[in-house]
Amino acid sequence: MNPLVELNLALILFVPWFAILAVLFWLFPRQPRTLARKAFDTASLVLATVMAALGMYWSMENADPQYGHMWQQVLATTLSYAMFLAVMTLAMLVRWRWLRRST
């Protein structure tokens, strides 16, 4: 396998699911759709993607090779997904409080 693909495999495999979650985050709730909200949503999605990638790279470097090469991919996938969901959950909570307070 190409080393670059192997290094980024966890992120590649989750791109469709991350895209679905990102679209849902972007679309709901539909109103208010201010410039500040768009900026917050964009920053949240970028941060979630960056944290997912960093978690994946960290786990690839720190997975114990004693358990085999597949363990690196399993850990990378798990940690990448967890980081993405953690950032998105926090962003949803912050946005919910912010929108509730502004209405």
DOLUM-652279 format. One record per residue: x, y, z of N, C-alpha, C in turn; residue number from 1. Coordinates in Angstrom, 2 decimals, decimal comma, padded with zeros to 5 digits. Example, Ala and Ser with C-alpha at 12.3 -4.5 7.8 and 13.67 -1.06 7.14 Angstrom:
! DOLUM-652279
+---------+---------+---------+---------+---------+---------+---------+---------+---------+-----+
:    n_xx :    n_yy :    n_zz :   ca_xx :   ca_yy :   ca_zz :    c_xx :    c_yy :    c_zz : num :
+---------+---------+---------+---------+---------+---------+---------+---------+---------+-----+
:  013,19 : -005,69 :  007,80 :  012,30 : -004,50 :  007,80 :  013,20 : -003,30 :  007,80 :   1 :
:  012,85 : -002,25 :  007,08 :  013,67 : -001,06 :  007,14 :  012,90 :  000,03 :  007,87 :   2 :
+---------+---------+---------+---------+---------+---------+---------+---------+---------+-----+
! end
This chain:
! DOLUM-652279
+---------+---------+---------+---------+---------+---------+---------+---------+---------+-----+
:    n_xx :    n_yy :    n_zz :   ca_xx :   ca_yy :   ca_zz :    c_xx :    c_yy :    c_zz : num :
+---------+---------+---------+---------+---------+---------+---------+---------+---------+-----+
:  000,84 : -001,17 :  000,00 :  000,00 :  000,00 :  000,00 :  000,89 :  001,24 :  000,00 :   1 :
:  000,45 :  002,24 : -000,70 :  001,14 :  003,50 : -000,75 :  001,29 :  004,05 :  000,68 :   2 :
:  002,49 :  004,44 :  001,10 :  002,69 :  004,93 :  002,48 :  001,83 :  006,15 :  002,83 :   3 :
:  001,60 :  007,03 :  001,87 :  000,78 :  008,21 :  002,14 : -000,68 :  007,81 :  002,38 :   4 :
: -001,16 :  006,87 :  001,60 : -002,53 :  006,38 :  001,79 : -002,63 :  005,66 :  003,12 :   5 :
: -001,64 :  004,84 :  003,41 : -001,65 :  004,10 :  004,67 : -001,66 :  005,03 :  005,88 :   6 :
: -000,90 :  006,12 :  005,80 : -000,84 :  007,07 :  006,90 : -002,18 :  007,79 :  007,09 :   7 :
: -002,88 :  008,04 :  006,00 : -004,13 :  008,80 :  006,05 : -005,37 :  007,93 :  005,90 :   8 :
: -005,23 :  006,63 :  006,02 : -006,34 :  005,72 :  005,75 : -007,54 :  005,96 :  006,67 :   9 :
: -007,30 :  006,19 :  007,93 : -008,41 :  006,42 :  008,87 : -009,23 :  007,64 :  008,46 :  10 :
: -008,54 :  008,71 :  008,09 : -009,25 :  009,92 :  007,67 : -009,97 :  009,70 :  006,34 :  11 :
: -009,33 :  008,99 :  005,42 : -009,95 :  008,71 :  004,12 : -011,23 :  007,90 :  004,30 :  12 :
: -011,18 :  006,91 :  005,16 : -012,35 :  006,06 :  005,36 : -013,50 :  006,80 :  006,02 :  13 :
: -013,21 :  007,79 :  006,83 : -014,26 :  008,52 :  007,52 : -014,71 :  009,80 :  006,80 :  14 :
: -014,10 :  010,15 :  005,70 : -014,49 :  011,37 :  004,99 : -015,98 :  011,39 :  004,64 :  15 :
: -016,57 :  010,30 :  004,12 : -018,02 :  010,38 :  003,83 : -018,86 :  010,63 :  005,08 :  16 :
: -018,53 :  009,97 :  006,18 : -019,30 :  010,15 :  007,40 : -019,07 :  011,54 :  007,99 :  17 :
: -017,84 :  012,01 :  007,96 : -017,56 :  013,37 :  008,42 : -018,32 :  014,38 :  007,56 :  18 :
: -018,42 :  014,14 :  006,26 : -019,14 :  015,05 :  005,37 : -020,63 :  015,09 :  005,71 :  19 :
: -021,22 :  013,93 :  006,00 : -022,63 :  013,89 :  006,39 : -022,85 :  014,67 :  007,67 :  20 :
: -022,02 :  014,45 :  008,66 : -022,15 :  015,17 :  009,93 : -021,93 :  016,68 :  009,74 :  21 :
: -020,98 :  017,03 :  008,88 : -020,70 :  018,44 :  008,63 : -021,89 :  019,14 :  007,96 :  22 :
: -022,51 :  018,48 :  006,99 : -023,67 :  019,07 :  006,32 : -024,83 :  019,24 :  007,29 :  23 :
: -025,06 :  018,24 :  008,13 : -026,13 :  018,36 :  009,12 : -025,85 :  019,49 :  010,12 :  24 :
: -024,60 :  019,60 :  010,54 : -024,22 :  020,68 :  011,45 : -024,43 :  022,03 :  010,78 :  25 :
: -024,08 :  022,13 :  009,51 : -024,18 :  023,39 :  008,79 : -025,64 :  023,79 :  008,56 :  26 :
: -026,50 :  022,82 :  008,26 : -027,87 :  023,14 :  007,87 : -028,83 :  023,36 :  009,03 :  27 :
: -028,60 :  022,73 :  010,16 : -029,57 :  022,79 :  011,26 : -028,98 :  023,46 :  012,47 :  28 :
: -029,68 :  024,35 :  013,13 : -030,99 :  024,89 :  012,77 : -030,85 :  025,84 :  011,59 :  29 :
: -031,92 :  025,98 :  010,86 : -031,89 :  026,77 :  009,62 : -031,77 :  028,27 :  009,86 :  30 :
: -032,29 :  028,76 :  010,95 : -032,26 :  030,19 :  011,24 : -031,74 :  030,41 :  012,65 :  31 :
: -031,10 :  031,47 :  012,97 : -030,63 :  032,57 :  012,14 : -029,37 :  032,18 :  011,38 :  32 :
: -029,21 :  032,74 :  010,22 : -028,08 :  032,42 :  009,36 : -027,25 :  033,69 :  009,16 :  33 :
: -026,67 :  034,19 :  010,24 : -025,90 :  035,44 :  010,19 : -024,47 :  035,16 :  009,76 :  34 :
: -023,74 :  036,22 :  009,49 : -022,33 :  036,08 :  009,13 : -021,53 :  035,49 :  010,30 :  35 :
: -021,85 :  035,90 :  011,51 : -021,16 :  035,36 :  012,69 : -021,42 :  033,86 :  012,83 :  36 :
: -022,63 :  033,43 :  012,56 : -022,95 :  032,00 :  012,64 : -022,18 :  031,22 :  011,58 :  37 :
: -022,11 :  031,74 :  010,37 : -021,37 :  031,07 :  009,30 : -019,89 :  030,97 :  009,65 :  38 :
: -019,35 :  032,04 :  010,22 : -017,94 :  032,03 :  010,63 : -017,71 :  031,01 :  011,74 :  39 :
: -018,61 :  030,96 :  012,71 : -018,49 :  029,99 :  013,79 : -018,58 :  028,56 :  013,26 :  40 :
: -019,55 :  028,31 :  012,40 : -019,71 :  026,97 :  011,83 : -018,49 :  026,55 :  011,02 :  41 :
: -017,97 :  027,46 :  010,22 : -016,78 :  027,17 :  009,43 : -015,58 :  026,87 :  010,32 :  42 :
: -015,36 :  027,70 :  011,32 : -014,25 :  027,49 :  012,25 : -014,41 :  026,16 :  012,99 :  43 :
: -015,62 :  025,82 :  013,38 : -015,87 :  024,57 :  014,09 : -015,56 :  023,37 :  013,21 :  44 :
: -015,97 :  023,42 :  011,95 : -015,72 :  022,31 :  011,04 : -014,24 :  022,16 :  010,72 :  45 :
: -013,56 :  023,27 :  010,54 : -012,11 :  023,22 :  010,29 : -011,39 :  022,67 :  011,51 :  46 :
: -011,75 :  023,15 :  012,69 : -011,12 :  022,66 :  013,92 : -011,38 :  021,17 :  014,12 :  47 :
: -012,60 :  020,72 :  013,86 : -012,93 :  019,30 :  014,01 : -012,10 :  018,45 :  013,06 :  48 :
: -011,92 :  018,90 :  011,83 : -011,13 :  018,15 :  010,86 : -009,66 :  018,13 :  011,24 :  49 :
: -009,15 :  019,26 :  011,68 : -007,74 :  019,33 :  012,10 : -007,50 :  018,43 :  013,32 :  50 :
: -008,40 :  018,48 :  014,29 : -008,23 :  017,64 :  015,49 : -008,35 :  016,16 :  015,15 :  51 :
: -009,22 :  015,81 :  014,22 : -009,33 :  014,41 :  013,79 : -008,03 :  013,95 :  013,13 :  52 :
: -007,47 :  014,80 :  012,30 : -006,20 :  014,44 :  011,65 : -005,06 :  014,34 :  012,67 :  53 :
: -004,99 :  015,29 :  013,59 : -003,94 :  015,24 :  014,62 : -004,08 :  013,99 :  015,50 :  54 :
: -005,30 :  013,65 :  015,87 : -005,52 :  012,44 :  016,65 : -005,11 :  011,20 :  015,89 :  55 :
: -005,39 :  011,19 :  014,61 : -005,01 :  010,05 :  013,77 : -003,49 :  009,93 :  013,69 :  56 :
: -002,81 :  011,05 :  013,41 : -001,35 :  011,00 :  013,30 : -000,71 :  010,63 :  014,63 :  57 :
: -001,23 :  011,15 :  015,72 : -000,68 :  010,82 :  017,03 : -000,82 :  009,32 :  017,31 :  58 :
: -001,98 :  008,77 :  017,02 : -002,19 :  007,36 :  017,30 : -001,34 :  006,47 :  016,40 :  59 :
: -001,11 :  006,89 :  015,16 : -000,24 :  006,10 :  014,27 :  001,19 :  006,06 :  014,82 :  60 :
:  001,62 :  007,16 :  015,40 :  002,98 :  007,21 :  015,97 :  003,10 :  006,47 :  017,29 :  61 :
:  002,02 :  006,43 :  018,07 :  002,10 :  005,91 :  019,43 :  001,46 :  004,54 :  019,64 :  62 :
:  000,87 :  003,98 :  018,61 :  000,28 :  002,64 :  018,76 :  001,41 :  001,63 :  018,98 :  63 :
:  001,17 :  000,69 :  019,86 :  002,18 : -000,31 :  020,19 :  002,34 : -001,29 :  019,02 :  64 :
:  003,51 : -001,32 :  018,38 :  003,70 : -002,22 :  017,23 :  003,73 : -003,70 :  017,62 :  65 :
:  003,83 : -003,96 :  018,89 :  003,85 : -005,35 :  019,37 :  002,56 : -006,07 :  018,99 :  66 :
:  001,46 : -005,33 :  018,87 :  000,16 : -005,94 :  018,57 : -000,14 : -006,00 :  017,08 :  67 :
:  000,80 : -005,65 :  016,27 :  000,62 : -005,76 :  014,83 :  000,32 : -004,41 :  014,19 :  68 :
:  000,50 : -004,41 :  012,88 :  000,33 : -003,17 :  012,12 : -001,14 : -002,76 :  012,04 :  69 :
: -002,03 : -003,72 :  012,09 : -003,46 : -003,40 :  012,00 : -003,90 : -002,58 :  013,21 :  70 :
: -003,28 : -002,78 :  014,36 : -003,65 : -002,04 :  015,56 : -003,48 : -000,54 :  015,35 :  71 :
: -002,47 : -000,14 :  014,60 : -002,28 :  001,28 :  014,32 : -003,50 :  001,86 :  013,61 :  72 :
: -004,01 :  001,13 :  012,63 : -005,18 :  001,61 :  011,89 : -006,43 :  001,64 :  012,76 :  73 :
: -006,59 :  000,63 :  013,59 : -007,76 :  000,58 :  014,47 : -007,73 :  001,74 :  015,45 :  74 :
: -006,60 :  001,95 :  016,08 : -006,47 :  003,06 :  017,02 : -006,62 :  004,40 :  016,32 :  75 :
: -006,03 :  004,54 :  015,15 : -006,13 :  005,80 :  014,40 : -007,57 :  006,11 :  014,03 :  76 :
: -008,30 :  005,11 :  013,58 : -009,70 :  005,31 :  013,21 : -010,53 :  005,70 :  014,42 :  77 :
: -010,33 :  005,00 :  015,52 : -011,09 :  005,26 :  016,73 : -010,80 :  006,66 :  017,27 :  78 :
: -009,55 :  007,00 :  017,37 : -009,19 :  008,31 :  017,92 : -009,59 :  009,46 :  016,99 :  79 :
: -009,44 :  009,25 :  015,70 : -009,84 :  010,28 :  014,74 : -011,33 :  010,57 :  014,85 :  80 :
: -012,12 :  009,52 :  014,91 : -013,58 :  009,68 :  015,03 : -013,95 :  010,34 :  016,36 :  81 :
: -013,29 :  009,93 :  017,43 : -013,58 :  010,49 :  018,74 : -013,24 :  011,98 :  018,79 :  82 :
: -012,14 :  012,37 :  018,21 : -011,75 :  013,78 :  018,21 : -012,74 :  014,61 :  017,39 :  83 :
: -013,14 :  014,12 :  016,23 : -014,10 :  014,84 :  015,41 : -015,41 :  015,02 :  016,15 :  84 :
: -015,91 :  013,94 :  016,74 : -017,18 :  014,02 :  017,46 : -017,09 :  014,91 :  018,70 :  85 :
: -015,97 :  014,89 :  019,38 : -015,81 :  015,73 :  020,57 : -015,89 :  017,21 :  020,20 :  86 :
: -015,18 :  017,60 :  019,16 : -015,20 :  019,00 :  018,74 : -016,59 :  019,40 :  018,24 :  87 :
: -017,22 :  018,53 :  017,46 : -018,54 :  018,85 :  016,93 : -019,59 :  018,92 :  018,05 :  88 :
: -019,49 :  018,06 :  019,03 : -020,43 :  018,09 :  020,15 : -020,27 :  019,39 :  020,94 :  89 :
: -019,03 :  019,76 :  021,23 : -018,78 :  021,01 :  021,93 : -019,28 :  022,21 :  021,12 :  90 :
: -019,03 :  022,18 :  019,83 : -019,49 :  023,28 :  018,96 : -021,01 :  023,37 :  018,94 :  91 :
: -021,69 :  022,23 :  018,91 : -023,15 :  022,24 :  018,91 : -023,68 :  022,83 :  020,22 :  92 :
: -023,07 :  022,45 :  021,33 : -023,52 :  022,97 :  022,62 : -023,29 :  024,48 :  022,73 :  93 :
: -022,12 :  024,93 :  022,29 : -021,81 :  026,36 :  022,33 : -022,76 :  027,12 :  021,41 :  94 :
: -022,98 :  026,60 :  020,21 : -023,87 :  027,27 :  019,26 : -025,30 :  027,29 :  019,79 :  95 :
: -025,75 :  026,21 :  020,38 : -027,10 :  026,14 :  020,93 : -027,30 :  027,20 :  022,00 :  96 :
: -026,34 :  027,32 :  022,92 : -026,44 :  028,35 :  023,98 : -026,38 :  029,75 :  023,40 :  97 :
: -025,52 :  029,94 :  022,43 : -025,35 :  031,25 :  021,81 : -026,62 :  031,66 :  021,07 :  98 :
: -027,20 :  030,75 :  020,28 : -028,41 :  031,08 :  019,53 : -029,61 :  031,26 :  020,47 :  99 :
: -029,65 :  030,47 :  021,50 : -030,75 :  030,60 :  022,46 : -030,70 :  031,94 :  023,18 : 100 :
: -029,51 :  032,38 :  023,51 : -029,34 :  033,65 :  024,21 : -029,63 :  034,84 :  023,30 : 101 :
: -029,33 :  034,73 :  022,00 : -029,49 :  035,85 :  021,09 : -030,93 :  036,03 :  020,59 : 102 :
: -031,80 :  035,06 :  020,84 : -033,19 :  035,21 :  020,37 : -034,09 :  035,75 :  021,43 : 103 :
+---------+---------+---------+---------+---------+---------+---------+---------+---------+-----+
! end
